[in-house]
Amino acid sequence: LLDSYYRHLRAHVPTMPIQPVFSVLVPAPNPAPGELRDTLASLPLQTYGGWEVCVAHAPHLLPEVAAELADFERRHPGRVRVTSGAAFAGPAAATQGAFEIATGDYLAVLAPGDLLFPNALAEVVKAINEEAALAGAPARLLYTDERVLGPGAIDTYAMYKPDWSWWASLTTDYTSRLAVFEIELARAAGGFDVRLDGAEVHDLMMRCVDVARTVNSEVGPPVRHIPLGVYQRARAIGDAPATGVTWERAQENLAASAQAACTRHDLPATARVLGDPAQVVIEYALPAPTPLVSIIIPTKNSPDLLRTCVESVRLRSTYPHFE
């Protein structure tokens, strides 16, 4: 059944009017042996052939890793672009470095050790064309569901995600794997913020939405959700990825991205990291003066119930202006 589905994609997707080239960015500051090899190996298995891979790494790769990359370049001439430099010691800077050598129509980020299922790019092409047919313009921003390796790298579980919400995305990164960007839109948004290791893809998504907004409109572009788990994350949520960024650091950078988004939208709010495990929360400032809140308690002949309601509001509420 799966083979039949893959054959259908290979036959059907090339007949669609929009045939983009995907630049798959692989930020590889200093991957362990096997991680880069396995990630790159998932690309030739794609049922859609319009792709290039852009790898950015720090100098002095381990000899085994350098050999893996050289072997992939030899077997796939013309599809591989590589850049290296001391600036690429972190994942955000490496992702930006890979972005700067990309030549495709759309870009996606694939972390070392992670994999794309063979239907990944084909399903993105389908969604781009479906959006063009329905809305009159191709989708410019897309994301998919994903699967995650569980403890011991044996079992996997699926992450089925909600459709796009600016408010939900403000504090939760659920679009980065697999996130797909129209490359010109990503350039207009300024590319990846090299300071935001672990949150650089999410941050670019938020800024691309803002850049694509029409003047004086609160409605951003449709961010297309593809409800298929076509991306496999190599580590469980909260584990340090191959790039070495801890969950706590990624959440701190996510909070910085959320704070910047609030500032762009003139929201009087503060983004903080709280709790264990660390999570981003938004604390919204109250207006001055605070508005009066009228509390209606529908009751009849039940003084005990009424007393409980009134006392709970009077004793527990932190909001001062109510009646």
DRENKE-137941 format. One record per residue (C-alpha): chain; x, y, z. Coordinates in pm, whole numbers, plus 32768, in hexadecimal, padded with zeros to 4 digits. Example, Ala and Ser with C-alpha at 12.3 -4.5 7.8 and 13.67 -1.06 7.14 Angstrom:
+-------+------+------+------+
: chain :   px :   py :   pz :
+-------+------+------+------+
:     A : 84CE : 7E3E : 830C :
:     A : 8557 : 7F96 : 82CA :
+-------+------+------+------+
# end
This chain:
+-------+------+------+------+
: chain :   px :   py :   pz :
+-------+------+------+------+
:     A : 8000 : 8000 : 8000 :
:     A : 8118 : 80F1 : 8059 :
:     A : 81D2 : 80A1 : 7F17 :
:     A : 8094 : 80E7 : 7E52 :
:     A : 8072 : 8238 : 7EFE :
:     A : 81DC : 8291 : 7EAF :
:     A : 81AE : 822A : 7D43 :
:     A : 807B : 8308 : 7D32 :
:     A : 8142 : 8431 : 7DB6 :
:     A : 825A : 83F6 : 7CBB :
:     A : 8163 : 83EB : 7B9E :
:     A : 806B : 84F7 : 7C09 :
:     A : 8134 : 860F : 7CAB :
:     A : 820C : 8658 : 7B74 :
:     A : 80CB : 86A4 : 7AB4 :
:     A : 8073 : 87CB : 7B96 :
:     A : 80A8 : 892A : 7B0D :
:     A : 8190 : 89A7 : 7C22 :
:     A : 82D4 : 88E1 : 7C38 :
:     A : 83B0 : 898D : 7D3C :
:     A : 8515 : 893D : 7D96 :
:     A : 8549 : 890C : 7F0B :
:     A : 8686 : 897B : 7FB7 :
:     A : 86A5 : 8891 : 80E0 :
:     A : 8780 : 8940 : 81E0 :
:     A : 884E : 885D : 82C0 :
:     A : 88F9 : 8921 : 83D7 :
:     A : 8A11 : 883C : 844A :
:     A : 8AFC : 88F6 : 8536 :
:     A : 8BAF : 87B6 : 859D :
:     A : 8AD4 : 867F : 8578 :
:     A : 8B30 : 852B : 85FF :
:     A : 8B89 : 8414 : 850B :
:     A : 8A52 : 8386 : 8469 :
:     A : 8969 : 84A9 : 84B5 :
:     A : 89B1 : 8570 : 837A :
:     A : 89C7 : 8433 : 82AA :
:     A : 886E : 83BA : 8315 :
:     A : 87D0 : 8510 : 82E5 :
:     A : 885C : 853C : 8185 :
:     A : 87FB : 83D9 : 8129 :
:     A : 868A : 842F : 8152 :
:     A : 8699 : 852B : 8033 :
:     A : 86DD : 8445 : 7F07 :
:     A : 85B7 : 8373 : 7F82 :
:     A : 84C5 : 8492 : 7F45 :
:     A : 83AE : 8449 : 7E50 :
:     A : 83D7 : 85AF : 7DD1 :
:     A : 8524 : 85F8 : 7D2C :
:     A : 8532 : 8773 : 7D35 :
:     A : 8625 : 87AC : 7E53 :
:     A : 877F : 8820 : 7EAE :
:     A : 882A : 8802 : 7FFE :
:     A : 88EC : 8920 : 809F :
:     A : 89D6 : 88BD : 81B9 :
:     A : 8A81 : 89B7 : 82A0 :
:     A : 8B7E : 8938 : 839C :
:     A : 8C92 : 89B4 : 847E :
:     A : 8DFB : 8977 : 8414 :
:     A : 8EAA : 8831 : 8465 :
:     A : 8D94 : 8734 : 8447 :
:     A : 8DE4 : 85E0 : 84D5 :
:     A : 8E91 : 8514 : 83C5 :
:     A : 8D74 : 8419 : 83BB :
:     A : 8C72 : 852C : 838D :
:     A : 8D42 : 85DC : 8281 :
:     A : 8D5A : 8492 : 81C8 :
:     A : 8BDF : 8461 : 81DE :
:     A : 8BA1 : 85B9 : 814D :
:     A : 8CA1 : 858D : 8037 :
:     A : 8C0A : 843D : 7FDA :
:     A : 8AAE : 84D4 : 7FC1 :
:     A : 8B31 : 85EF : 7EE6 :
:     A : 8BD9 : 84F2 : 7E02 :
:     A : 8A9E : 8420 : 7DDA :
:     A : 89B7 : 854D : 7DA2 :
:     A : 8A74 : 864A : 7CCD :
:     A : 89CE : 879A : 7C9B :
:     A : 88E1 : 876F : 7DC2 :
:     A : 89CA : 87BF : 7EE5 :
:     A : 8A3E : 8914 : 7F5A :
:     A : 8B2D : 892F : 807F :
:     A : 8BB2 : 8A53 : 8147 :
:     A : 8C8A : 8A54 : 827E :
:     A : 8D0D : 8B57 : 836F :
:     A : 8D5A : 8B9D : 84D9 :
:     A : 8C17 : 8C69 : 84EF :
:     A : 8B4B : 8B2A : 84C0 :
:     A : 8B8F : 8AA2 : 861C :
:     A : 8A1F : 8ABD : 867F :
:     A : 88E7 : 8A3C : 85CE :
:     A : 884D : 8B93 : 8589 :
:     A : 8988 : 8C1B : 84E5 :
:     A : 89B8 : 8AD7 : 8424 :
:     A : 8850 : 8AE2 : 83AB :
:     A : 8881 : 8C47 : 8333 :
:     A : 89C5 : 8BE0 : 8288 :
:     A : 8911 : 8AC9 : 81CF :
:     A : 87FA : 8BBB : 8173 :
:     A : 88F2 : 8CAC : 80D6 :
:     A : 8965 : 8BA7 : 7FD9 :
:     A : 8807 : 8B28 : 7F85 :
:     A : 8786 : 8B53 : 7E21 :
:     A : 8631 : 8AA8 : 7E30 :
:     A : 84CF : 8B2F : 7E30 :
:     A : 8479 : 8AB2 : 7F8D :
:     A : 854F : 8A59 : 80B7 :
:     A : 852C : 895F : 81D2 :
:     A : 860E : 8912 : 82F9 :
:     A : 8679 : 87AF : 834B :
:     A : 8745 : 8780 : 848A :
:     A : 8862 : 8681 : 8494 :
:     A : 87DC : 8530 : 84FE :
:     A : 8678 : 8583 : 8492 :
:     A : 85D7 : 84E6 : 835F :
:     A : 84D9 : 8539 : 8254 :
:     A : 83E9 : 8426 : 81F2 :
:     A : 83E4 : 83E1 : 8079 :
:     A : 8297 : 8495 : 804B :
:     A : 8301 : 85D7 : 80FB :
:     A : 835B : 86BE : 7FDB :
:     A : 824F : 862D : 7EF5 :
:     A : 813F : 867A : 7FF3 :
:     A : 81C3 : 87DD : 8016 :
:     A : 81B1 : 8808 : 7E9A :
:     A : 8049 : 878B : 7EA3 :
:     A : 7FF0 : 8887 : 7FB3 :
:     A : 8096 : 89A6 : 7EF7 :
:     A : 7FCE : 8954 : 7DBF :
:     A : 7E89 : 891A : 7E7D :
:     A : 7EA9 : 8A6F : 7F21 :
:     A : 7EE4 : 8B0D : 7DCD :
:     A : 7DAB : 8A68 : 7D43 :
:     A : 7CD2 : 8AC5 : 7E6D :
:     A : 7D56 : 8C1D : 7ECB :
:     A : 7DE7 : 8C96 : 7D83 :
:     A : 7F4E : 8C9B : 7E04 :
:     A : 803C : 8B88 : 7E72 :
:     A : 8079 : 8B4E : 7FE3 :
:     A : 81A8 : 8C0D : 805C :
:     A : 81C6 : 8B7B : 81BA :
:     A : 8180 : 8A12 : 8217 :
:     A : 81C0 : 891A : 832E :
:     A : 8182 : 87AA : 836D :
:     A : 8146 : 86B9 : 8489 :
:     A : 826A : 85E8 : 8503 :
:     A : 82D4 : 84A8 : 85AC :
:     A : 83C4 : 849F : 86D0 :
:     A : 84B2 : 8390 : 8741 :
:     A : 845F : 831E : 889E :
:     A : 8549 : 82A5 : 89B5 :
:     A : 865C : 81C7 : 8934 :
:     A : 8620 : 8239 : 87D0 :
:     A : 8538 : 810E : 879E :
:     A : 83CB : 816F : 87B4 :
:     A : 833C : 82A1 : 870D :
:     A : 820F : 8376 : 875A :
:     A : 815B : 846B : 867A :
:     A : 812C : 85DE : 86B0 :
:     A : 7FE3 : 8642 : 8612 :
:     A : 7FD8 : 87BB : 860A :
:     A : 7EC6 : 88C2 : 8600 :
:     A : 7E8E : 89A4 : 84D8 :
:     A : 7F42 : 8AF1 : 84D5 :
:     A : 7EF9 : 8BE5 : 85EF :
:     A : 7FCC : 8D1C : 8629 :
:     A : 7F71 : 8D1E : 879A :
:     A : 7FC3 : 8BB0 : 87D1 :
:     A : 8107 : 8BD0 : 870E :
:     A : 8171 : 8CF8 : 87E2 :
:     A : 81D8 : 8C11 : 88FF :
:     A : 81E6 : 8AB7 : 8861 :
:     A : 82C5 : 8A4B : 8744 :
:     A : 81F4 : 894B : 868C :
:     A : 824A : 89B0 : 8526 :
:     A : 83C4 : 8985 : 850B :
:     A : 83C5 : 8816 : 84A6 :
:     A : 8386 : 8816 : 8385 :
:     A : 8366 : 898A : 833A :
:     A : 8371 : 89F6 : 81CD :
:     A : 83A3 : 8B5F : 815E :
:     A : 838B : 8C07 : 800D :
:     A : 84F2 : 8C76 : 7FEC :
:     A : 84AB : 8DDB : 7F79 :
:     A : 83C3 : 8E0E : 80A2 :
:     A : 84D2 : 8D8A : 818C :
:     A : 85C9 : 8E7E : 80F4 :
:     A : 84D5 : 8F9F : 8119 :
:     A : 84B1 : 8F43 : 8289 :
:     A : 862A : 8F57 : 82BA :
:     A : 8681 : 8DE6 : 82D2 :
:     A : 86D4 : 8D30 : 8413 :
:     A : 8734 : 8DE8 : 8552 :
:     A : 888B : 8D5B : 85A9 :
:     A : 8857 : 8DB0 : 871B :
:     A : 872F : 8CC6 : 874A :
:     A : 87C3 : 8B69 : 8758 :
:     A : 86AA : 8A6C : 8772 :
:     A : 859C : 8B68 : 8715 :
:     A : 8621 : 8BEF : 85CB :
:     A : 852A : 8B37 : 84E9 :
:     A : 83FC : 8B92 : 85BD :
:     A : 846C : 8CFD : 85CD :
:     A : 8489 : 8D10 : 8453 :
:     A : 8329 : 8C83 : 842F :
:     A : 829F : 8D94 : 8511 :
:     A : 8358 : 8EA7 : 8456 :
:     A : 82F4 : 8E1D : 8301 :
:     A : 8187 : 8E2C : 836A :
:     A : 81B3 : 8F98 : 83CC :
:     A : 8269 : 8FF4 : 828A :
:     A : 815C : 8F52 : 81B7 :
:     A : 803E : 900B : 8260 :
:     A : 7F88 : 9105 : 818C :
:     A : 7F90 : 9272 : 81F4 :
:     A : 7EA7 : 92C1 : 8319 :
:     A : 7E2C : 9159 : 8322 :
:     A : 7E28 : 9078 : 8450 :
:     A : 7E02 : 8F45 : 8376 :
:     A : 7F49 : 8EA3 : 831B :
:     A : 7F82 : 8DB8 : 81F8 :
:     A : 7F00 : 8C56 : 8211 :
:     A : 800F : 8B81 : 82B3 :
:     A : 7FBE : 8A31 : 821E :
:     A : 7FB8 : 890B : 830F :
:     A : 7FFD : 87BB : 826A :
:     A : 7F6D : 86BC : 8360 :
:     A : 8063 : 85A8 : 830F :
:     A : 8189 : 8530 : 83E0 :
:     A : 8292 : 854D : 82D1 :
:     A : 83B0 : 85C0 : 83B6 :
:     A : 845E : 84E0 : 84B4 :
:     A : 850A : 858C : 85D5 :
:     A : 8637 : 84CA : 8654 :
:     A : 860B : 8522 : 87C3 :
:     A : 84EF : 8537 : 88B7 :
:     A : 8463 : 868D : 8913 :
:     A : 8546 : 8730 : 8A14 :
:     A : 867F : 866E : 89B3 :
:     A : 87A9 : 8736 : 8939 :
:     A : 87B5 : 871B : 87BC :
:     A : 88E8 : 86CB : 86EF :
:     A : 8937 : 883E : 86F2 :
:     A : 895F : 8837 : 886D :
:     A : 884F : 8936 : 88C2 :
:     A : 87A0 : 88DC : 8A06 :
:     A : 8628 : 88F0 : 8A30 :
:     A : 8651 : 8A0B : 8B2C :
:     A : 8726 : 8ADA : 8A41 :
:     A : 8638 : 8AA0 : 891F :
:     A : 8515 : 8B15 : 89F9 :
:     A : 85D3 : 8C4D : 8A61 :
:     A : 860B : 8CA0 : 88F3 :
:     A : 849F : 8C51 : 88A6 :
:     A : 8440 : 8D4E : 89B2 :
:     A : 8523 : 8E50 : 890D :
:     A : 8477 : 8E0C : 87C1 :
:     A : 831F : 8E2B : 8864 :
:     A : 8384 : 8F73 : 8906 :
:     A : 83F3 : 8FFB : 87B5 :
:     A : 82A8 : 8F90 : 871A :
:     A : 81E5 : 9040 : 882E :
:     A : 82B1 : 917A : 87F2 :
:     A : 826E : 916F : 867A :
:     A : 80F9 : 9156 : 86C3 :
:     A : 80FA : 9264 : 87D2 :
:     A : 8084 : 916D : 88D8 :
:     A : 80D2 : 91DE : 8A3C :
:     A : 814E : 908C : 8AAF :
:     A : 827E : 8FDF : 8B3E :
:     A : 82F6 : 8E87 : 8ACF :
:     A : 8393 : 8DB3 : 8BE1 :
:     A : 8412 : 8C50 : 8C13 :
:     A : 8372 : 8BA9 : 8D41 :
:     A : 8344 : 8A4F : 8DD1 :
:     A : 83F4 : 8902 : 8DC2 :
:     A : 8408 : 889B : 8CAD :
:     A : 843B : 89FB : 8C2F :
:     A : 831D : 8A92 : 8B6A :
:     A : 82E0 : 8BE9 : 8AD4 :
:     A : 81C1 : 8CB3 : 8B66 :
:     A : 8142 : 8E0B : 8B05 :
:     A : 80E2 : 8F00 : 8C17 :
:     A : 8001 : 900D : 8B88 :
:     A : 7FFD : 9165 : 8C28 :
:     A : 7EAD : 91DF : 8CA3 :
:     A : 7E26 : 9325 : 8C13 :
:     A : 7E1B : 945A : 8CED :
:     A : 7D1E : 9493 : 8D74 :
:     A : 7CAD : 932A : 8D8A :
:     A : 7B50 : 92ED : 8CFF :
:     A : 7A33 : 9294 : 8DE7 :
:     A : 79D2 : 9122 : 8DDB :
:     A : 7867 : 90D7 : 8E35 :
:     A : 7840 : 8F77 : 8EC3 :
:     A : 76E7 : 8EDE : 8E99 :
:     A : 768B : 8DC0 : 8F84 :
:     A : 7540 : 8D1E : 8F20 :
:     A : 74AD : 8C8C : 9060 :
:     A : 7369 : 8C7D : 9128 :
:     A : 732B : 8C26 : 9293 :
:     A : 7487 : 8B92 : 92BD :
:     A : 7545 : 8C74 : 93AB :
:     A : 7653 : 8B73 : 93F1 :
:     A : 76A4 : 8B52 : 9280 :
:     A : 769C : 8CCB : 9254 :
:     A : 7782 : 8CFE : 937F :
:     A : 787E : 8C06 : 92F1 :
:     A : 7883 : 8CB8 : 91A1 :
:     A : 78A6 : 8E14 : 9232 :
:     A : 79B6 : 8DB3 : 9328 :
:     A : 7A7E : 8CFD : 921F :
:     A : 7A84 : 8E37 : 9149 :
:     A : 7AC9 : 8F22 : 926B :
:     A : 7BDC : 8E53 : 930B :
:     A : 7C89 : 8DB9 : 91DE :
:     A : 7C70 : 8EAF : 90C1 :
:     A : 7DA8 : 8F79 : 9072 :
:     A : 7CE0 : 9063 : 8F94 :
:     A : 7C71 : 9197 : 9059 :
:     A : 7B5B : 9235 : 8F8D :
:     A : 7A1E : 9162 : 8F98 :
:     A : 78BA : 9176 : 9012 :
+-------+------+------+------+
# end
